[in-house]
């Protein structure tokens, strides 16, 4: 049952215990030189292409048909005086809650002051749903 290719973990190995080959320095240097040359060629081609395209005259046929329809987004909507705007907003909301106005004349919807709406609701009352009859399984669990 001895396997000649298998060495136990605690037995001394037959190899030197370190890498016996050196790194291929020539291959690494060749790669770096090729990479540098490729980057330089790419930079020169890009520079030439940009120079060529920027030297082209602006004739109307080469301009995009959407060039004149382009809309820039609006700038930021900054609040100049936020405290004053908040107070004005609260005043508008208070007037809305304390005054009579039409919401929609065609449907007959009217805005009523909130205090009066509460009183009308108390006088008229809310619709009440009758209590549901208890089901049979719920009564079986209760003992007298």
ChimeraX attribute file (.defattr): number of C-alpha atoms within 10 A of each C-alpha:
attribute: neighborCount
match mode: 1-to-1
recipient: residues
	/A:1	3
	/A:2	6
	/A:3	6
	/A:4	6
	/A:5	5
	/A:6	7
	/A:7	12
	/A:8	7
	/A:9	7
	/A:10	6
	/A:11	7
	/A:12	9
	/A:13	10
	/A:14	7
	/A:15	8
	/A:16	7
	/A:17	8
	/A:18	6
	/A:19	8
	/A:20	8
	/A:21	6
	/A:22	6
	/A:23	9
	/A:24	8
	/A:25	9
	/A:26	9
	/A:27	10
	/A:28	11
	/A:29	11
	/A:30	11
	/A:31	12
	/A:32	12
	/A:33	12
	/A:34	12
	/A:35	12
	/A:36	12
	/A:37	12
	/A:38	11
	/A:39	12
	/A:40	12
	/A:41	12
	/A:42	12
	/A:43	12
	/A:44	11
	/A:45	12
	/A:46	12
	/A:47	11
	/A:48	12
	/A:49	12
	/A:50	11
	/A:51	11
	/A:52	10
	/A:53	9
	/A:54	10
	/A:55	9
	/A:56	9
	/A:57	8
	/A:58	9
	/A:59	7
	/A:60	8
	/A:61	7
	/A:62	9
	/A:63	10
	/A:64	8
	/A:65	10
	/A:66	7
	/A:67	8
	/A:68	8
	/A:69	7
	/A:70	8
	/A:71	7
	/A:72	6
	/A:73	6
	/A:74	6
	/A:75	6
	/A:76	6
	/A:77	6
	/A:78	7
	/A:79	9
	/A:80	8
	/A:81	8
	/A:82	10
	/A:83	10
	/A:84	11
	/A:85	12
	/A:86	11
	/A:87	11
	/A:88	12
	/A:89	12
	/A:90	12
	/A:91	12
	/A:92	12
	/A:93	11
	/A:94	13
	/A:95	12
	/A:96	15
	/A:97	16
	/A:98	15
	/A:99	11
	/A:100	13
	/A:101	14
	/A:102	12
	/A:103	12
	/A:104	10
	/A:105	9
	/A:106	7
	/A:107	8
	/A:108	8
	/A:109	11
	/A:110	12
	/A:111	15
	/A:112	17
	/A:113	16
	/A:114	15
	/A:115	11
	/A:116	11
	/A:117	13
	/A:118	12
	/A:119	11
	/A:120	11
	/A:121	11
	/A:122	10
	/A:123	9
	/A:124	9
	/A:125	9
	/A:126	8
	/A:127	6
	/A:128	6
	/A:129	6
	/A:130	6
	/A:131	6
	/A:132	6
	/A:133	6
	/A:134	8
	/A:135	8
	/A:136	8
	/A:137	8
	/A:138	8
	/A:139	9
	/A:140	8
	/A:141	7
	/A:142	7
	/A:143	5
	/A:144	2
